[in-house]
C-alpha cells in the first residue's frame, strides 16, 4: 500500500478536517528509558501535514508502507548526522512535542489503522495505555486447548503458560506448529 492510497482513505475519514502543514525543524531521539537521547535540528525544506503527508524539497513523498504499516524517512541534521524517524514520530513531534510527558511515546489511537498517521489518530501515551490499546488486535487473545487425556480450554496462551508453569511464548509456538510439544503438553488454537 502506498501513501497516496492511504491519504484518500484518511481524507474520506475526516471530511470536516482541514489539512495543515508545518515545517520540520527539530526532532528528538529517545533512549531505552524514554529520556531525550539526542536533539536533531534541521535546516531543510521539509514539511509534514496534519494528515501525515511529507513534502521534501517541494516533492510530495509517496512511499510504500512496511509490514508493520510504518514509513521511515532519513534526514541529515545541521551537524551532518543521518537520522531515521518514523512518520508518526515526525507528525507528533512537529505538532505536539510540548504535550509529551516523561515516559510517553507515540501511540496510534485506532491500533487497527496503523497506516493512519494523522494527528486525529495519534497521541502521546505511556506503555501501559499502549498495551491496553493493543488488546483489540486480532489474534492477541486466541482461545487455546490443551490436547491430551483431559482437554482443558484457556482464554489465552499466557493463561496456559501460567497454569502449567511453562516458558513465555512456548504455548503459541506449539499452537503455530513451531514446536511439537512443550514439556509433554500439546496445544492448539480454537
C-alpha positions in Angstrom: 0.0 0.0 0.0 1.4 3.4 -0.9 0.8 6.8 0.8 -1.5 8.1 -2.0 -3.9 5.2 -1.3 -4.0 5.8 2.4 -4.3 9.6 2.0 -7.6 9.1 0.1 -8.9 6.9 2.9 -7.8 9.5 5.6 -9.3 12.4 3.6 -12.7 10.5 3.5 -12.4 9.5 7.2 -12.0 13.2 8.3 -14.1 15.1 5.8 -14.6 18.1 8.1 -10.9 18.4 9.0 -8.6 20.8 7.1 -5.1 19.6 6.2 -2.5 21.9 7.7 1.3 21.9 7.1 4.3 22.6 9.5 7.9 22.8 8.8 10.1 20.1 10.3 12.8 21.9 12.2 13.7 19.7 15.2 13.2 16.1 16.1 14.5 14.1 19.1 15.5 10.5 19.7 14.7 8.8 23.0 16.8 6.2 24.8 15.6 3.0 26.3 14.5 4.9 29.5 12.4 7.2 27.3 14.7 10.1 28.1 15.8 12.5 25.3 19.0 10.9 23.9 19.7 13.4 21.1 18.2 16.5 19.6 18.4 17.0 15.8 17.9 20.4 14.2 17.2 20.6 10.5 17.7 23.4 8.0 15.9 21.9 5.0 12.7 22.3 3.0 10.6 19.6 4.7 7.0 19.9 5.7 4.7 17.5 7.5 0.9 17.7 7.3 -1.8 17.1 9.9 -2.8 14.1 7.8 0.7 12.6 7.9 1.9 13.5 4.5 5.5 14.7 3.9 6.9 17.1 1.4 10.7 17.2 0.9 12.3 19.8 -1.4 9.0 20.5 -2.9 8.2 16.8 -3.7 5.3 15.0 -2.1 6.6 11.6 -0.8 4.7 8.5 -2.0 6.5 5.7 -0.2 5.2 2.2 0.4 4.3 1.0 3.9 6.3 -1.7 5.5 4.9 -4.9 7.1 4.0 -3.1 10.3 2.4 -0.3 8.3 5.1 2.2 9.1 7.1 4.6 7.0 10.6 5.8 7.9 12.4 8.8 6.5 16.1 9.5 6.6 17.2 13.1 7.4 20.5 14.8 7.7 20.7 17.3 10.6 22.6 20.5 10.7 25.6 18.6 12.3 25.8 16.3 9.3 24.4 13.3 11.2 21.9 11.0 9.3 18.9 10.0 11.4 15.8 8.0 10.7 12.4 8.8 12.0 9.1 7.0 11.6 6.3 9.1 10.1 4.1 9.1 13.2 7.1 10.3 15.3 7.6 13.2 12.8 3.9 14.2 13.0 3.7 14.2 16.8 7.0 15.9 17.4 6.2 18.6 14.9 2.7 19.3 16.0 2.6 18.3 19.7 6.1 17.9 21.2 5.2 20.2 24.1 2.4 17.9 25.1 4.7 14.9 25.7 5.1 13.8 29.3 8.0 11.8 30.6 7.7 8.0 29.6 5.3 8.8 26.8 5.8 7.6 23.2 3.6 8.0 20.2 0.5 5.8 20.1 -2.0 5.1 17.4 -5.4 5.6 18.9 -7.0 3.1 16.5 -4.4 0.4 16.5 -6.1 -1.4 13.7 -5.3 1.5 11.4 -1.6 2.0 12.0 -1.2 3.5 8.5 -3.3 6.5 9.7 -0.6 8.8 10.8 -2.9 11.8 11.0 -3.0 14.0 14.2 -6.5 12.6 14.7 -5.3 9.1 15.2 -2.1 9.8 17.2 -1.5 10.7 20.9 1.2 10.7 23.5 0.7 7.7 25.8 2.7 5.6 28.3 3.4 1.9 27.7 0.5 0.9 30.0 -2.0 2.8 27.9 -0.4 1.5 24.7 -0.5 -2.2 25.8 -4.2 -1.8 26.7 -4.8 -0.3 23.3 -3.3 -3.4 21.7 -5.7 -5.8 23.3 -8.2 -5.2 20.5 -5.7 -6.5 17.9 -6.9 -9.7 16.2 -5.2 -12.8 17.4 -3.9 -11.2 20.6 -6.1 -13.4 22.8 -7.0 -16.6 21.0 -8.5 -19.4 22.9 -6.2 -22.4 23.3 -6.9 -26.0 24.1 -4.5 -28.4 25.8 -4.8 -31.6 23.9 -4.4 -34.8 26.0 -6.3 -37.1 28.3 -8.3 -34.2 29.9 -8.7 -31.5 27.4 -8.7 -28.0 29.0 -9.6 -24.8 27.3 -7.8 -21.5 28.1 -8.6 -17.9 27.3 -5.1 -17.2 26.0 -1.6 -18.8 25.6 -0.4 -16.8 28.6 -3.1 -18.3 30.8 -2.0 -21.8 29.8 1.7 -20.9 30.4 0.9 -19.6 33.9 -1.1 -22.7 34.9 1.4 -25.2 33.6 4.5 -23.1 34.6 5.7 -23.0 31.0 8.2 -20.6 29.4 6.8 -17.4 27.9 5.6 -17.7 24.2 6.0 -21.5 24.3 2.3 -22.3 24.0 2.0 -20.1 21.0 4.9 -21.8 19.3 3.2 -25.2 19.8 -0.1 -23.8 18.5 1.6 -22.4 15.4 3.5 -25.7 14.8 6.9 -24.3 15.5 7.3 -26.9 18.3 5.6 -30.3 18.5 5.0 -30.0 22.3 6.4 -28.3 25.4 7.2 -30.5 28.4 4.9 -33.1 27.0 2.0 -30.8 26.6 0.4 -30.3 23.2 -1.8 -27.2 22.4 -3.9 -25.9 19.6 -5.9 -22.8 18.8 -9.6 -23.0 18.9 
